[in-house]
């Protein structure tokens, strides 16, 4: 897997896993993504 190739990618994947484990943060992220997709359309 590419994510295990570099130390920076390992750190980013770890941070992403921690953030996605937090329900409120995940909800905020999903709401922002939906807003951005709506803006494109």
Backbone as numpy.savetxt, mean C-alpha at the origin, in Angstrom:
# Nx Ny Nz CAx CAy CAz Cx Cy Cz
11.04 -13.96 -6.07 10.19 -12.78 -6.07 11.08 -11.53 -6.07
10.69 -10.54 -6.85 11.47 -9.32 -6.99 11.63 -8.58 -5.66
10.60 -8.63 -4.83 10.63 -7.87 -3.57 11.75 -8.31 -2.66
12.25 -9.49 -2.81 13.33 -9.94 -1.93 14.70 -9.67 -2.52
14.78 -9.00 -3.64 16.07 -8.77 -4.32 16.91 -7.68 -3.66
16.28 -6.64 -3.18 17.05 -5.55 -2.60 16.57 -5.24 -1.19
17.45 -4.67 -0.40 17.11 -4.31 0.98 15.99 -3.27 1.02
16.00 -2.32 0.09 14.96 -1.29 0.06 13.60 -1.91 -0.20
13.56 -2.86 -1.12 12.29 -3.52 -1.43 11.81 -4.35 -0.24
12.73 -4.99 0.47 12.35 -5.76 1.66 11.72 -4.84 2.70
12.32 -3.67 2.89 11.79 -2.71 3.85 10.42 -2.20 3.42
10.26 -1.92 2.13 8.99 -1.41 1.63 7.89 -2.46 1.78
8.19 -3.70 1.48 7.20 -4.77 1.61 6.81 -4.93 3.08
7.77 -4.87 3.97 7.48 -4.98 5.40 6.59 -3.84 5.87
6.88 -2.63 5.43 6.06 -1.47 5.81 4.65 -1.61 5.26
4.54 -2.06 4.02 3.22 -2.25 3.42 2.41 -3.28 4.17
3.04 -4.36 4.58 2.34 -5.40 5.34 1.84 -4.86 6.68
2.69 -4.05 7.35 2.28 -3.47 8.64 1.11 -2.51 8.45
1.19 -1.66 7.42 0.13 -0.69 7.19 -1.17 -1.36 6.79
-1.10 -2.38 5.97 -2.32 -3.04 5.52 -2.96 -3.85 6.65
-2.19 -4.14 7.68 -2.75 -4.86 8.82 -3.64 -3.94 9.67
-3.43 -2.64 9.56 -4.22 -1.66 10.31 -5.48 -1.32 9.51
-6.64 -1.69 10.04 -7.89 -1.54 9.29 -8.20 -0.09 8.92
-7.99 0.84 9.82 -8.29 2.25 9.53 -7.40 2.78 8.41
-6.11 2.48 8.47 -5.19 2.92 7.44 -5.57 2.33 6.09
-5.92 1.06 6.08 -6.32 0.40 4.84 -7.58 1.05 4.26
-8.54 1.39 5.13 -9.76 2.04 4.66 -9.47 3.41 4.07
-8.58 4.17 4.71 -8.21 5.48 4.18 -7.53 5.35 2.83
-6.66 4.36 2.70 -5.97 4.12 1.43 -6.97 3.76 0.34
-7.89 2.86 0.65 -8.87 2.44 -0.35 -9.77 3.60 -0.77
-10.16 4.44 0.19 -10.99 5.60 -0.13 -10.23 6.56 -1.04
-8.96 6.77 -0.77 -8.15 7.66 -1.60 -8.00 7.10 -3.01
-7.77 5.80 -3.12 -7.65 5.17 -4.43 -8.96 5.30 -5.22
-10.09 5.12 -4.55 -11.39 5.25 -5.23 -11.59 6.68 -5.72
-11.21 7.65 -4.90 -11.31 9.05 -5.29 -10.46 9.33 -6.54
-9.23 8.83 -6.53 -8.34 9.07 -7.66 -8.88 8.41 -8.93
-9.44 7.22 -8.80 -10.02 6.56 -9.99 -11.23 7.34 -10.50
-12.04 7.87 -9.59 -13.19 8.67 -9.99 -12.76 9.94 -10.73
-11.67 10.54 -10.27 -11.16 11.75 -10.92 -10.74 11.47 -12.37
-10.18 10.30 -12.60 -9.73 9.93 -13.94 -10.93 9.77 -14.86
-12.01 9.18 -14.35 -13.19 8.98 -15.17 -13.98 10.23 -15.17
